[in-house]
Structure formats: structure tokens, C-alpha cells
């Protein structure tokens, strides 16, 4: 296994002699194994190793014990120990994220700080072949495109993250640690089936292995490797094609105007686009969308490619993120209207427990049940928890409407949702479309949850089972 990791590191140019590598060690088997493997390879690779541990403010005493374990492990091997901390539950509440996403964001922010403070040149994380397979499968289930199938990349250049263990199974790492008589910590939350990844790991993946394909993990990891190579190819091809088909600004008598609102316009030459293969057209459209800061679903790409093949001047296509595509005789023009004050209302049923994808938000809203026995170790802010006994078994997820009122905890009286979404309360201004699509949840006609605010005292957790509302961003690109 050591030789396999060494080859993987060299083949993907993850490390060079002299690199100072901070290894992200949670205390679990994967990260402890990564530490031990790189300790064995550090002399040959010519690297300097330190340990980085982040406390997410979850799981109370169990997480404190993890931190102590990692600190002792660092001392055992005479390694510099970097320790950071954050409050993932509060981050999740403030930004309307799932707990997993909030924890990852805080962790990556801290990694960036370590790099900015010149305490390391790279961060090594212990993602395994199993993690890769689970990620690809989750993205298939959520409807990812070709880029999403790339899964976890061996190297993230911008964040300076490396993943040396992506060809190694989790079971192999555990066997390696047992042979070394090296203990590790078990994270109890990894068994919580309320998390999508845990359901994929403990239920869906074993089912696929037993009844469909014993090598499903390797198959999915191979699919990821193929998708990564194709993504790299398309990126270089699109970079070469884009200057030939895309223009900025709107056409004018003197050329192209890039003043005022016209400066935010991107235009594709219809004749040149039509001459491209369909696959290249799709890639170019995704790239244009990324320049606008939006993500397009397959249905949007289909509409756009159809309009390229059979253009109708004056035709207008509404896209996510307050963006539109308008056809002229020669161009397909893209723009984002920041002043647009209309949005399509949405309304979905949400089972408890359950989840629903909300296209307008680009995310999934999940109602997660936390049993009373798990609450003591959960570390969740009580202000985020609803009492299951006080809720209907089916909730309504919708965007707020004029006249809606909400009574967050610690407020003196109900407030209009319109007032709650003011920049002074949220700490930042909202784009018109984001403001109009802001989600709320109803139970029997009463608003029990608004993204970013405490739950009402009338529905807050008291005893028995609790319900946590989480928002998980739909993943469509490479992690």
C-alpha cells in the first residue's frame, strides 16, 4: 500500500521536495493512516510534515477527546500541531447550510488561513477510494452533469489541497493501522443515517455490492478518473474556442458597447456556435453561465442549444439567478438583470423526515429527525431545533409572500418576513432574485422556519424527538 501511495503522489505531482505539508487529522482511521503513511514516505519525498486539527463545535466531549488524541499523536512523532475551531451549527443557521456543508466551509477557511500565515505550503486530506465512490454516486443521484462525475480531484490548485489516498480503500487503511498497532478514534456521527452520505455508505453501497456489482466502488472511482481526464480536455478546448465565439457588451454602430448595463452582457455568435458539435456547444454554454455566476440544468442547456439550431430573433429564455438569454439575428445574448423584481413562486411538500429539491434555490431542503437520546451529544444550537410532536408529518416548503409574518425566538412580536430580509438584519444585501426566493416552511398554515433565523418559541424543542431543517447545496461541479 505504501508503494501505491508513493506512485500516486508522483504520478499526479502532488508533492515536491521541500514542501511543508500540513496533514488534516481528525483522529479517524483514514486521517491517522494518512499521517502514518506520509511519515514513512517523508524522507524519500523530501517533505516536512505538520498536523492540522479542526474542532467543529459539534459532539461536545467526544470532539474534545478527538482533539486531545490528535495532539498526543503529534507529540509522539515530534510534529508541529496546528489547532483551529469553529461553531458549525451556528454557521449552518446563519447561512442556511446543512451541518456538513457548514463544517466543511469552516474547515477550509481555516486551511486557507494556515496557508496565508505561511505555516504550510499544502494541506493533505485523507479522502479515500470509498469517499470517491460515494461522492460520484451521490452526484449521480442528485443529477450531476459530466463535470460532477469527476468527483474529488487529486489536487485542488487554488486551495492547495492534495488527496494522496484516492486509490486506497478504507479497509486497507484500517488493516495497515492494525498491523502498526496504531489506535484511532471513531466518530459516532458517521453512523447517523440522517446524513445522506451515511445512508449511501451503510445502506445503498452495500446493497449495490451484494446484489449488482461486487466491485461497484472501484467502478465508480474509475468513472471519476475518466470524467476528470475528459473535464481537463474540455477545459483546454473551451479555452481555445471561447474567444472565437464569445463577445462582451452589446453591438452598436461603432462596434460593441461596454458601458452601463451593456458591460454585463455576454454574446455568442450564432453562426459560429451552430458550426460547433453539440457537445462543444454545451461546454461553451456552461462556461458562459459560470462567467455570469449561475449554474444551468440540462433543461436550460437543451433550450439554448435548440435556440442556436433554430433561432428566432427576439426570443427570450429565462435562466436561473435572474439571468436571461435573448436572441438577435446574429447573436445569443446573456445578461443578469439585478433590478428584476419578479420571481416564480414555488411550493413543495416536505415529509418529516424527508427532503425536497428546490430548483429555484439550487439546493435541497431536508427535515432531519434527531432522537432525544442523541441530542446531548449533537452540539446543535437549541434555537435551530423544532419539536417534532408540534409539527405536522407533512410540511410545506415555499418562498415567502407579501403579508407573511414570522415570530423568531427572543423577539417581542411577530415580524413581517419582508422586514426580516432587510440588509441590517441579515448583515448583507440580497440580490432581488435571492430575496424573492428566500425559503420558509409552514406547518398547518403557520410559519415554523425561515432560513437564517431562530425557530419560534411556540414550536421550539421541548422533549422527545427534535426536527432540524437543513439546506444542502446541489452539487454540479468538481469538488
Secondary structure, DSSP 8 states (H G I E B T S, - for coil): -HHHHHHHHHHTT---TT-EEEEE--SSHHHHHHHHHHHHHHHHHT-EEEEEEEE-S-SHHHHHHHHHHHHHHHHHTT-EEEEEE--HHHHHHHHT--HHHHHHHHHHHHHHHHHHTTS-SEEE----HHHHHHHHHHHHHHT--TTGGG-S-SEETTTTEE-TTTTS-HHHHHHHHHHHT------GGGG-TTSHHHHIIIIIHHHHHHHT-TTHHHHHHHHHHHHHHHHHHHHHHHHHHHHHHEEESEEETTEEE-SGGGGG-EEEEHHHHHTS-HHHHHHHHHHHHHHHT----HHHHHHHHHHHHT--TT-EEEETTTEEEEE-SSEEEEEE-TT-------EEEEESSEEEEETTTTEEEEEEEE-HHHHHHH---GGGEEEGGGS-SEEEEEE--TT-EE--TT-SS-EEHHHHTSHHHHSS---HHHHHT-EEEEETTEEEEETTS---GGGB--SS-EEEEEEEE---S--
